[in-house]
Amino acid sequence: MARPKKTENAVARRDELINASAKLFNKLGFQRTTVRNIAEEIGITSGSIFYHFDNKEQLLEAVIEHGMTSGLSIVEKQLLELTGPLSRFHGLVLSHLLALNGPPGNAHNVSFREWGSLSQKARNRLRAVNEQYRNVWIGELTNLKKHQRLKSDPEFCRRALIAALNWSPVWHKQTSKQHLEKASDQFCAVALNMNVADFVDQRMKE
């Protein structure tokens, strides 16, 4: 079936399908969600979906890619004007929390739960995007190590901290930016084995 040209309407419809799929995959799970469910969510016929995606598996890949690229965009924007190592670390953690608790949140949750549902080829394609995000984290954590702020191994710290951040929506129900900024201070202080007040004070003085 011929794909529609990338007109403004076609792009908007594709984005709408990705967002609807992310919501339903997160709520019902990938296997239980049907193409009809997705079509009904945005008020189109099931067949219309196949003008944009070949199958449900391709939609899953698009959802996970959306979560990854959105997260990368958020962190790049957040770090743009930050210079000090502690400030950039805080911005990095805050970006992750903003992504989890903002519009890309459904897509992020789907990526955690449904990575195994992707084909090997899809995983290989997405790893390039994932590697970009990993490199941002390693760069900031290595900088903390250089400034003698981080005592642990940067890669191990990255894995442990991201795992903790990914589970934070389960127990941290406050989602305003103010609360997420405070939560970021707490995460950073724990990672650097510091008192929260000391971390905030030193971050503000950079």
GIKAJO-V658582 format. One record per residue. RES is the residue in one small letter. PHI is phi in radians with two decimals (999 if undefined). OMEGA is omega in whole degrees, -180 to 180 (none if undefined). Layout:
<<RES,PHI,OMEGA> <RES,PHI,OMEGA>>
This chain:
<<m,999,-177> <a,-1.15,178> <r,-1.45,177> <p,-1.19,176> <k,-1.10,-177> <k,-1.36,174> <t,-1.38,179> <e,-1.05,180> <n,-1.18,-180> <a,-1.16,178> <v,-1.13,180> <a,-1.11,179> <r,-1.14,179> <r,-1.09,178> <d,-1.09,179> <e,-1.11,178> <l,-1.15,179> <i,-1.11,-179> <n,-1.15,178> <a,-1.15,179> <s,-1.13,179> <a,-1.04,180> <k,-1.08,-176> <l,-1.31,177> <f,-1.08,179> <n,-1.23,-177> <k,-1.36,-173> <l,-1.82,-172> <g,1.65,-177> <f,-1.10,-176> <q,-1.14,-176> <r,-1.42,180> <t,-1.40,178> <t,-1.81,175> <v,-1.05,178> <r,-1.11,177> <n,-0.98,-178> <i,-1.14,-180> <a,-1.09,-180> <e,-1.15,-179> <e,-1.07,-178> <i,-2.04,172> <g,1.30,176> <i,-2.23,177> <t,-1.40,-179> <s,-1.02,-178> <g,-1.10,-179> <s,-1.10,-179> <i,-1.06,-174> <f,-1.36,169> <y,-1.36,-176> <h,-1.99,-178> <f,-2.39,-178> <d,-1.23,-176> <n,-2.83,-178> <k,-1.16,180> <e,-1.12,178> <q,-1.18,175> <l,-1.13,179> <l,-1.06,178> <e,-1.06,-180> <a,-1.13,178> <v,-1.10,-178> <i,-1.18,177> <e,-1.10,178> <h,-1.06,178> <g,-1.07,-179> <m,-1.17,-177> <t,-1.21,177> <s,-1.14,179> <g,-1.09,179> <l,-1.13,179> <s,-1.13,-180> <i,-1.12,-177> <v,-1.22,178> <e,-1.12,179> <k,-1.17,-178> <q,-1.16,-176> <l,-1.51,-171> <l,-0.90,-175> <e,-1.94,178> <l,-1.64,-176> <t,-2.12,-177> <g,-1.14,-179> <p,-1.05,179> <l,-1.27,179> <s,-1.13,180> <r,-1.22,176> <f,-1.11,178> <h,-1.07,179> <g,-1.11,178> <l,-1.12,180> <v,-1.14,179> <l,-1.05,179> <s,-1.04,180> <h,-1.12,179> <l,-1.18,178> <l,-1.11,179> <a,-1.16,-179> <l,-1.15,-174> <n,-1.79,180> <g,-1.86,-178> <p,-0.94,180> <p,-1.34,-173> <g,-0.96,179> <n,-1.04,-179> <a,-1.12,177> <h,-1.10,179> <n,-1.07,178> <v,-1.10,-179> <s,-1.11,179> <f,-1.16,-171> <r,-1.51,-169> <e,-2.00,179> <w,-0.94,-179> <g,-1.20,179> <s,-1.46,179> <l,-1.37,173> <s,-1.26,179> <q,-1.08,179> <k,-1.11,179> <a,-1.15,178> <r,-1.06,180> <n,-1.08,179> <r,-1.13,-176> <l,-1.35,-178> <r,-1.10,179> <a,-1.11,178> <v,-1.21,-180> <n,-1.07,-179> <e,-1.15,177> <q,-1.08,-179> <y,-1.19,178> <r,-1.04,-178> <n,-1.11,177> <v,-1.09,179> <w,-1.07,-179> <i,-1.08,179> <g,-1.07,-179> <e,-1.23,180> <l,-1.22,176> <t,-1.14,177> <n,-1.14,176> <l,-1.10,178> <k,-1.11,180> <k,-1.07,-180> <h,-1.55,177> <q,1.04,176> <r,-1.68,-179> <l,-1.83,-178> <k,-1.71,-177> <s,-1.56,178> <d,-1.24,-177> <p,-0.97,-178> <e,-1.18,179> <f,-1.13,178> <c,-1.08,179> <r,-1.02,-178> <r,-1.10,-178> <a,-1.16,-175> <l,-1.25,179> <i,-1.12,177> <a,-1.05,179> <a,-1.15,179> <l,-1.09,-179> <n,-1.10,179> <w,-1.59,-174> <s,-1.04,179> <p,-1.07,180> <v,-1.19,-176> <w,-2.01,179> <h,-1.80,-172> <k,-1.57,180> <q,-1.41,-173> <t,-2.08,176> <s,-1.19,-179> <k,-1.06,179> <q,-1.07,179> <h,-1.21,180> <l,-1.22,176> <e,-1.13,178> <k,-1.17,178> <a,-1.10,178> <s,-1.12,176> <d,-1.04,-180> <q,-1.16,178> <f,-1.07,-179> <c,-1.11,-180> <a,-1.08,178> <v,-1.09,-178> <a,-1.08,-178> <l,-1.73,180> <n,0.96,-179> <m,-2.18,168> <n,-1.22,-177> <v,-1.03,-179> <a,-1.06,178> <d,-1.14,179> <f,-1.08,-179> <v,-1.08,-178> <d,-1.08,-179> <q,-1.25,177> <r,-1.12,-178> <m,-1.21,-178> <k,-1.53,-178> <e,-1.16,none>>
